[in-house]
Amino acid sequence: MQIKHDKPSRRKEPGADSPLGILAGAGRLPIEAAAELKTGSAPIFGFGFNGITNTELESEVESMHWSDLGQLSALSVALRRSNIERIVLLGKVPKSLLLSDRVRFSPDAEAHSLLEKHSDRSDDGILSLVATWLEKQGFLIVDQGVALESMMVSVGPMTRLEPSEMALSNFAIGWPVVRALGGSGVGQCVVVKDGAVLAVEAIEGTDETIRRAGLLGGPGAMVIKALRSVQDRRFDLPAIGPDTIQVMVEAGATALAVEANATLILERERCVREADAAGITIWGFDAEGQGE
């Protein structure tokens, strides 16, 4: 049965203590975010996709609803049954997963209808499509940066080591590249060493980009990660965590620059501690202060 696209109601905006639904993709972010969010007054409910969402999320939420990717009608029914008015979209649905055998992508009539009307099949394009559809069903999409303000990176060094002259020089080379990359909607990460761009992120994701750079250029590289200029801040903000540091250690990368007030950090204390132990510099940069 296809759900009618009603106009959003003019009801009063739900309060901060109303039930919050986490629509979760892949990775650790939904789990870490749920643990952070459940310390507040609002009950937290999880909505995940078979073969994509980490099952550990179940232990951090009031209840968990599972469905195959593309079952929009069933998702809408599940959200209403849990009295959800507010939704935060967390985690990724990488195209590489969609091409794998372990993910069942079974679009229902509603999903088919949406996809037929939109040609933009980029990650941001599909997420924006789903977010707009949810809003038309009457749900409020909460900005990731607002919901997870305590997890955002601020301006300045986070580690004991501050950026070296070489790191700053590499950043000056890499910043225009990551800006151009983000403007095309392709990726969020660039790796630079000695003034040369070693790798840019595409479908493989940040971790594999860093690994490839390590193979190509050896140790001593800088990783730059930033918000896409065309990105909707409600979802898919850049994120780093202990896994990022571990991959940098494997690749021999020594500096990490991330966009402040636009990047989420998972397990902040552990992330900084492991970076310090490895001699890795992490700092948040002000994108507006970098010029065009």
N, C-alpha and C positions, 0 to 999 in steps of 0.2 A: 504494500500500500504506500502510495506516495504522499508525503506530508505536504500540506498546503503551506505556501510561503506567506504567512501573515506578516503584516507590518509590525515592527516592535511596538509593544504597548507603551502607554504613557504613564505606567504605574511608577510609584515612588522608587528611586534607586535603592537596591538592597543595602542594608547596613553591613558594617565590617564584621558583625557577629553572626551574619546569616551563613548557612551552609555553603562551603566552597568546594567545587569539584576540580580535581586535578586531571586534566586530559593528558595522559602520559605517553610519550614516545620512548625511544631507546635511551640507554645510558643511566648514569647515577644521579643526574640532576633531579628528576622527579622524587627520588627517595630522600635525598638531602633536603630538598625543598619541603617535602611533607613533614619531615622531622622538625624543621624550623617553624613551619606554619602551625603545627598542632600545639605549640606552646601558647598560642593566642586563644581567644574565646570562641572562635568559629569552629564548628565540626568540619573535619576534612574527609572527603570521599574520593576514591580513586576510580578512574575509568581508563582501562588499558586495552592493548591490542595483542591478540595471541601471536606469539613468535617474535614480538617486538619489545614490549614493555617488560622490564625486569620484575619478576614475581616477588622480589623483596619489598616492593611497594606495599603489598598487602599488610605487612606488619606495622606500617606507619599511618594507616588510615582507618576510619570507622568501619568502612566496608569497601569491597572492591567489585567492580563490574568488568567482565571480560567480553570482548567481541572480536570478530574478524575485521580487519581493516576494510573500510568501505561500507560498513553496515550503518549508515547514518540514521535511518529510521529507528533502528533498535537503540542506538546511542541516545537519541532524543527522548525516547520513552524511558530509558534507564535514568537519565538526568532528572526527568520530572518526577519519577517515582521516589527519588532521593531528596525531593524538594530543593534541588539545586537552582539557584538564581545567578550565581557568580561562578565563572570558570577561569582557570589559569592554564594556558597551554605550555607544557614543559617537555623537554626532551626532543629528540629528532626522529624522523622517519626517513633514514637515508635511502637514496635510490638503489644503492647496492643491496640493501635488505629486500627491497621490492623485487629484485631480480633473483633472489635466492629461493631455494626450494622450501625453506622452513617457514616462510611467511605466506599465509593464505590471503590474497587480495581478492575479495569478493564483493565488488560494488553492487549495491542494491539499486532499485529504480531511481531513488533520490540522488544517489551519487552519480549514476550514469547521466542524469539530467543536468547536473552541475558541470560535469566534465565536458559534455557536448557543447556547452555554451562558452567555454573558456579554453583558449589555446595556450595560455601560459602554464607550462608544466614544470617550471622551476620549483625548488623547495619553497621559496617565499611565496610564489604564485599559488601553490596548492594550499599552503597554510593560510594565506589570506582568504582564499576561497572558502575554506572550512570555517574560519573565524567569522566571516561575513554571513555565512549560512546560519551559524549558531546565533548570531545577533538577530537575524530575522525571525528566529524561533523564540525570541524574547529573552535570551540569556545575555548577561553582561560579561564581556571578556576583560579580565583584569590584566593590566600591564605587568609584565614580569618584573620590571624594575621597581614598581610600586609595591607589589606583593612581597618581593624578596629584597627590600632595600638593605637589610642587614647583611646580605650576601654580596653586595656590590663592591667593586674595587674603587678606592678613592685615589686622588692624585698624589703622586710621590712614591718613593722607594718603599717596598714592603719587607725587604730583606736587609741584613746587615751590610752587604755590599751594595754600593751605589753604582750606577752605570759608569763604565770607563769611557775614556775618549773614543776608543775604537767602537764600543757599543753605540755611543751617540752618533758616530759617523755612519755606522751601518744603519741605524734608525733613519737618518736623514735620506739614505738611499732607498730604504724599504718602504717608508711611509707613503710616498706618492704611488708606489706600486700597489700596496694594499688598498689604497683609496680607489685606484682604477679597477682593481679586481672586484672590490665590493660594489662599485658602481655598476658593474656588469651583471651582478647577481650570482657570480660563480663561487666565490669562497671568501673566507675571513682571515686567512693566514698567509704570511710570506716569510721565508727564511733567507737571511743574508749573511755573507761572510766576506770580509776584506773588500767591501764595496760591490760584491757580485751577488746577484740574486740566484740562489741555489735551487729553490723550489717554491711553487705557488700552489695553494690548495684548490682542489677541484672536487670530484665526487668521492675521493678516498677519505677525506676528513683531515683534521689537524694532525693527529698522531702519525698517520702514514706519511703526511707531508714532511714532518720533522725527521722521520726515519729515512726518507728518501734523500733529504738534504744531508744527513750524516753520511750516507753511502757515497754521495757525490762529492762532498767537500771536506769531510773529516771534521774534527773537533773545532770548537771556537766560534760557532755560528750564533747569530741572534735570531730569535723568533718574534715576529710582530703579529699581533692579533687585534682586530678592530671590528667594530660594527659596520655592516654594509651601509653605504650612504642611502640606499633605496630600501632599507630594511624597516619593517614594521616593528616598533619597540614592544609591542604586546607579546611577541613570541620570538623564540630562537635568538636571544641575546648570546653573544660570545660567552664561553665559560672555560675556566681552567680549574685544575685540581691536582691532587697528588699523582694521578695517572699522567698528567701532562709533564710533571717534573721527572717522573720515572722514564718517560720516553726521551726527554731531553738528556738525561744522564746516559741512556743507551746510545744516543746519537752524538754525544759530546758537545751539545749546545750549551752555551754559558750565560746567555742573557735572554730575558723574556720581557717584552714591552706589550702591555695590554691597555686598551682604551678605558680610561677611568669613567665612572658613572654610566657605563654601558656594558661592563663585563661582570659576570658572576664568578665567584670563587667558591669552590667546594672544599670543605674541611680546611678552612683558612689556616688554623694554627699548625696542622700537620703539613700542609702545603709549604708554608714559609719555613718550618723547621727542616724539612727535607731539602729545600732549596739551599738554605744556609749550609747544611752539612755537605752538599755537593758543590758549593762555591758558585751557585747560580744566582744571578741578579734578577729580581722581579721589580718592576715599577709600573705604576699607572700613569699614563700621559693624558694630557688635556687635548683632545682632538681639535677643539676650537682655537687653541693657542698655537697650532702648528701652521696655520695659514693654508692656502690652497695649493 
